[in-house]
């Protein structure tokens, strides 16, 4: 096998730098090719001056090129002088040729496969896929809007339901806590009256914000009442003591806790103790 020439080696190295697989002095059974690119069946002959000046050599080269064409290979001839003067430009041009031939080779393989499988080329087929109707932009926009509205209504419903449940549990827990701390809340008219007090003469009870005293005697009285004011929601929990005056045979209410919120929230005034005093 002949050895590669100096200029063939230089050009082969530049082609390898561009990612092209090459073979030096490839024997095709008829001749030895200076550089062969097997992926696209491209023969590259690097010629000296005799290939141009010698008519016999030129005719021999032509016969070798004709034989390569019969085998399906393309031959290009590069003079040594072109490699010597501008090897980079030569390598760039050959790289572009390789890219074009690879593209054509892929197209030919696809056409061959189509022909072998009995398939129609894509450009002759009107409808390849027909799974569903293609939505127009307006239809897609309306469908997206419907989905968005449905999600928005669903989210609003979830939030509304959560608010109701939270309110229920807060009210329920507040009521239970108030029952524990204030046994008198469920019965605002319960009287905490010591045994020694005459129940039929003086009746003292509590409401949400008031101390209520009923005097069944035929004389005016003064009553010292100790009571507890409680409201968990408004932060009130204290025990106070005051003297209240009630006329004969009269029921009177004394407001001892001023908070308008007690109209809707749990508040209570519970009686701890009371006694008639003489001033």
C-alpha positions, 0 to 999 in steps of 0.5 A: 500500500502506498504511503500518504503524501505530505499534502494529503496528511495536512488536509486529512488532519484539518478535516478531522479537526472539523469532525469528519471521519477520513481514511488515508490511502483507501483501496477500493479494489481498483485504485488507492484513493488519497483521502476517502470519506466513507459516510458519504462515499467521497473520494478526494485526490490530492494531485501534483503538477503531473496530473495537470501537465501530463496528458496520459496521467490526466486520461488515467485520472478520468478513467478512475473517476468514471469507475468511482461513479459506477461504484456510487462514489464522487471524486474531487481533485485538489492540487497540492498548490491549493493546500500549500497556499490555503489549506484552511479554505480548502478544508472549509469548502470540503466540510460544506460539501460533506454537509450537503451530501449527508443531507442528500443521503438522508433524503435518498434513504427516506425516499427509498424507505417510503418506496419499499414500504409502499408509503406516500410522500408527505407532500402528497398526503393531505391529512396524516393525523385526524384525531380531533377537530383543530380548535380555532383561536377563539374557541381555545380562548372561550374554553380557557375562559370557561375553565378559569370561571369554573375554578374561580367559582369553586375557589369562592365556594370553598372560601365561603364554606371555610368562613362558615365553619370557622365562625361556627366553631368559634361561637360553639367553643366560646359558648362552651367556655362561657358555660364552664366559667359562668354557670349562671349564663344559661339562666340569667334569672338564677338568684345567688341568695344566702339562706339567711336572706329573706327570698320573698322580700329581696330578689337579686339577679344578673343579666348581660350587663345589669344587676336587677333588684326586686324589692317586695317590701313596703319600704325603700331599701339599700342593697350591697351587691357583690357581682362578677362581670365576665366577657371572654370576647372583650377581655372582661373578668372582674368582681365588683361590689356596689350599693344600690337603692330601690324604692318600695315594691319596685323592680329596678335594673342597674347597668354595671357594664357598658359594652354595646358588643354584648348585644351579639356576644356572650357577656354576663353579670353573675351575682356572688352575694348581696345583703341589705344595708342600713345607711 
